[in-house]
Amino acid sequence: MTFHKIGFQFLRNENFKTELKFNTEIMSRAVLLYRQLLKEGQKWQEYNFREYTCRRVREEFRKNRSITDPQKTEELLQFGRSNLELIHRQRVISNFFPPEKLVIEK
């Protein structure tokens, strides 16, 4: 019997507890990374960058929510962490040159 919980697959067999623990650990790491990416994306001063970053983070996580392969999941988490660092660096650099506020933000 197979159960689906937030895109991760749990199998009923003798390794159920091990797989459940592993998948729960991956899920918690993925949720933490998701929150960090969204939080970092909200810190952009430019409206367009802020909205684009948050939209892309949501799209990527939705697209990959059904991945069950542990190796692929680890690759995606590593990719997300590298993107988090990239977003942080670019945001810090862009803060040196503050933009004018858009009409939407005034």
ChimeraX commands (.cxc) that place a marker at each C-alpha (Angstrom):
marker #1 position 0.00,0.00,0.00 radius 0.5
marker #1 position 1.37,3.44,-0.90 radius 0.5
marker #1 position 0.58,6.73,0.81 radius 0.5
marker #1 position 1.34,10.21,-0.54 radius 0.5
marker #1 position 2.09,12.99,1.90 radius 0.5
marker #1 position 3.18,16.36,0.49 radius 0.5
marker #1 position 4.77,14.78,-2.55 radius 0.5
marker #1 position 6.83,12.15,-0.73 radius 0.5
marker #1 position 6.06,8.49,-0.97 radius 0.5
marker #1 position 5.95,6.23,2.08 radius 0.5
marker #1 position 5.98,2.49,1.49 radius 0.5
marker #1 position 4.47,-0.04,3.86 radius 0.5
marker #1 position 7.15,-2.66,4.48 radius 0.5
marker #1 position 9.76,-3.63,7.08 radius 0.5
marker #1 position 11.75,-0.44,6.38 radius 0.5
marker #1 position 8.72,1.80,6.88 radius 0.5
marker #1 position 10.12,3.55,9.97 radius 0.5
marker #1 position 13.50,4.14,8.33 radius 0.5
marker #1 position 11.93,5.51,5.16 radius 0.5
marker #1 position 9.46,7.60,7.15 radius 0.5
marker #1 position 12.29,9.08,9.23 radius 0.5
marker #1 position 14.38,9.77,6.11 radius 0.5
marker #1 position 11.46,11.34,4.24 radius 0.5
marker #1 position 10.43,13.40,7.26 radius 0.5
marker #1 position 13.99,14.70,7.55 radius 0.5
marker #1 position 14.05,15.61,3.86 radius 0.5
marker #1 position 10.64,17.27,4.12 radius 0.5
marker #1 position 11.71,19.38,7.09 radius 0.5
marker #1 position 14.91,20.43,5.29 radius 0.5
marker #1 position 12.91,21.27,2.15 radius 0.5
marker #1 position 10.39,23.34,4.12 radius 0.5
marker #1 position 13.20,25.17,5.92 radius 0.5
marker #1 position 14.92,25.92,2.61 radius 0.5
marker #1 position 11.61,27.06,1.09 radius 0.5
marker #1 position 11.03,29.49,3.94 radius 0.5
marker #1 position 14.61,30.79,3.78 radius 0.5
marker #1 position 14.34,31.38,0.03 radius 0.5
marker #1 position 11.03,33.23,0.37 radius 0.5
marker #1 position 12.33,35.31,3.27 radius 0.5
marker #1 position 15.47,36.24,1.36 radius 0.5
marker #1 position 13.41,37.02,-1.73 radius 0.5
marker #1 position 11.21,39.42,0.26 radius 0.5
marker #1 position 14.25,41.50,1.20 radius 0.5
marker #1 position 14.81,42.85,-2.33 radius 0.5
marker #1 position 14.31,46.60,-2.58 radius 0.5
marker #1 position 13.15,46.39,-6.20 radius 0.5
marker #1 position 9.52,45.34,-6.56 radius 0.5
marker #1 position 10.08,43.37,-9.78 radius 0.5
marker #1 position 13.03,41.38,-8.39 radius 0.5
marker #1 position 11.13,40.69,-5.18 radius 0.5
marker #1 position 8.05,39.38,-6.98 radius 0.5
marker #1 position 10.05,37.41,-9.55 radius 0.5
marker #1 position 12.19,35.70,-6.91 radius 0.5
marker #1 position 9.24,34.63,-4.77 radius 0.5
marker #1 position 7.24,33.48,-7.81 radius 0.5
marker #1 position 10.14,31.35,-9.12 radius 0.5
marker #1 position 10.74,29.78,-5.70 radius 0.5
marker #1 position 7.07,28.78,-5.44 radius 0.5
marker #1 position 7.02,27.45,-9.01 radius 0.5
marker #1 position 10.14,25.32,-8.55 radius 0.5
marker #1 position 8.95,23.81,-5.29 radius 0.5
marker #1 position 5.54,23.02,-6.76 radius 0.5
marker #1 position 7.14,21.50,-9.85 radius 0.5
marker #1 position 9.37,19.20,-7.78 radius 0.5
marker #1 position 6.98,18.31,-4.97 radius 0.5
marker #1 position 6.39,14.78,-6.31 radius 0.5
marker #1 position 10.09,13.78,-6.41 radius 0.5
marker #1 position 10.61,10.68,-4.26 radius 0.5
marker #1 position 14.14,9.64,-5.26 radius 0.5
marker #1 position 16.48,10.50,-2.33 radius 0.5
marker #1 position 19.46,11.21,-4.60 radius 0.5
marker #1 position 17.45,13.57,-6.83 radius 0.5
marker #1 position 15.99,15.24,-3.74 radius 0.5
marker #1 position 19.48,15.86,-2.34 radius 0.5
marker #1 position 20.57,17.36,-5.68 radius 0.5
marker #1 position 17.55,19.68,-5.67 radius 0.5
marker #1 position 18.19,20.72,-2.06 radius 0.5
marker #1 position 21.83,21.48,-2.91 radius 0.5
marker #1 position 20.66,23.49,-5.94 radius 0.5
marker #1 position 18.28,25.42,-3.68 radius 0.5
marker #1 position 21.01,26.18,-1.17 radius 0.5
marker #1 position 23.29,27.50,-3.91 radius 0.5
marker #1 position 20.43,29.67,-5.19 radius 0.5
marker #1 position 19.86,30.98,-1.66 radius 0.5
marker #1 position 23.49,32.09,-1.51 radius 0.5
marker #1 position 23.18,33.65,-4.98 radius 0.5
marker #1 position 20.03,35.57,-4.03 radius 0.5
marker #1 position 21.69,36.83,-0.86 radius 0.5
marker #1 position 24.82,38.02,-2.71 radius 0.5
marker #1 position 22.84,39.77,-5.45 radius 0.5
marker #1 position 20.54,41.41,-2.93 radius 0.5
marker #1 position 23.48,42.78,-0.92 radius 0.5
marker #1 position 25.11,44.12,-4.09 radius 0.5
marker #1 position 21.87,45.73,-5.25 radius 0.5
marker #1 position 21.51,47.49,-1.89 radius 0.5
marker #1 position 24.60,49.55,-2.74 radius 0.5
marker #1 position 22.62,51.13,-5.59 radius 0.5
marker #1 position 19.11,51.78,-4.27 radius 0.5
marker #1 position 16.49,52.15,-7.01 radius 0.5
marker #1 position 13.73,54.70,-7.26 radius 0.5
marker #1 position 10.37,53.54,-5.93 radius 0.5
marker #1 position 7.88,52.41,-8.54 radius 0.5
marker #1 position 4.41,53.92,-8.74 radius 0.5
marker #1 position 3.03,50.67,-7.33 radius 0.5
marker #1 position 5.15,51.02,-4.19 radius 0.5
marker #1 position 4.49,54.72,-3.46 radius 0.5
marker link #1:1,2 radius 0.2
marker link #1:2,3 radius 0.2
marker link #1:3,4 radius 0.2
marker link #1:4,5 radius 0.2
marker link #1:5,6 radius 0.2
marker link #1:6,7 radius 0.2
marker link #1:7,8 radius 0.2
marker link #1:8,9 radius 0.2
marker link #1:9,10 radius 0.2
marker link #1:10,11 radius 0.2
marker link #1:11,12 radius 0.2
marker link #1:12,13 radius 0.2
marker link #1:13,14 radius 0.2
marker link #1:14,15 radius 0.2
marker link #1:15,16 radius 0.2
marker link #1:16,17 radius 0.2
marker link #1:17,18 radius 0.2
marker link #1:18,19 radius 0.2
marker link #1:19,20 radius 0.2
marker link #1:20,21 radius 0.2
marker link #1:21,22 radius 0.2
marker link #1:22,23 radius 0.2
marker link #1:23,24 radius 0.2
marker link #1:24,25 radius 0.2
marker link #1:25,26 radius 0.2
marker link #1:26,27 radius 0.2
marker link #1:27,28 radius 0.2
marker link #1:28,29 radius 0.2
marker link #1:29,30 radius 0.2
marker link #1:30,31 radius 0.2
marker link #1:31,32 radius 0.2
marker link #1:32,33 radius 0.2
marker link #1:33,34 radius 0.2
marker link #1:34,35 radius 0.2
marker link #1:35,36 radius 0.2
marker link #1:36,37 radius 0.2
marker link #1:37,38 radius 0.2
marker link #1:38,39 radius 0.2
marker link #1:39,40 radius 0.2
marker link #1:40,41 radius 0.2
marker link #1:41,42 radius 0.2
marker link #1:42,43 radius 0.2
marker link #1:43,44 radius 0.2
marker link #1:44,45 radius 0.2
marker link #1:45,46 radius 0.2
marker link #1:46,47 radius 0.2
marker link #1:47,48 radius 0.2
marker link #1:48,49 radius 0.2
marker link #1:49,50 radius 0.2
marker link #1:50,51 radius 0.2
marker link #1:51,52 radius 0.2
marker link #1:52,53 radius 0.2
marker link #1:53,54 radius 0.2
marker link #1:54,55 radius 0.2
marker link #1:55,56 radius 0.2
marker link #1:56,57 radius 0.2
marker link #1:57,58 radius 0.2
marker link #1:58,59 radius 0.2
marker link #1:59,60 radius 0.2
marker link #1:60,61 radius 0.2
marker link #1:61,62 radius 0.2
marker link #1:62,63 radius 0.2
marker link #1:63,64 radius 0.2
marker link #1:64,65 radius 0.2
marker link #1:65,66 radius 0.2
marker link #1:66,67 radius 0.2
marker link #1:67,68 radius 0.2
marker link #1:68,69 radius 0.2
marker link #1:69,70 radius 0.2
marker link #1:70,71 radius 0.2
marker link #1:71,72 radius 0.2
marker link #1:72,73 radius 0.2
marker link #1:73,74 radius 0.2
marker link #1:74,75 radius 0.2
marker link #1:75,76 radius 0.2
marker link #1:76,77 radius 0.2
marker link #1:77,78 radius 0.2
marker link #1:78,79 radius 0.2
marker link #1:79,80 radius 0.2
marker link #1:80,81 radius 0.2
marker link #1:81,82 radius 0.2
marker link #1:82,83 radius 0.2
marker link #1:83,84 radius 0.2
marker link #1:84,85 radius 0.2
marker link #1:85,86 radius 0.2
marker link #1:86,87 radius 0.2
marker link #1:87,88 radius 0.2
marker link #1:88,89 radius 0.2
marker link #1:89,90 radius 0.2
marker link #1:90,91 radius 0.2
marker link #1:91,92 radius 0.2
marker link #1:92,93 radius 0.2
marker link #1:93,94 radius 0.2
marker link #1:94,95 radius 0.2
marker link #1:95,96 radius 0.2
marker link #1:96,97 radius 0.2
marker link #1:97,98 radius 0.2
marker link #1:98,99 radius 0.2
marker link #1:99,100 radius 0.2
marker link #1:100,101 radius 0.2
marker link #1:101,102 radius 0.2
marker link #1:102,103 radius 0.2
marker link #1:103,104 radius 0.2
marker link #1:104,105 radius 0.2
marker link #1:105,106 radius 0.2
view
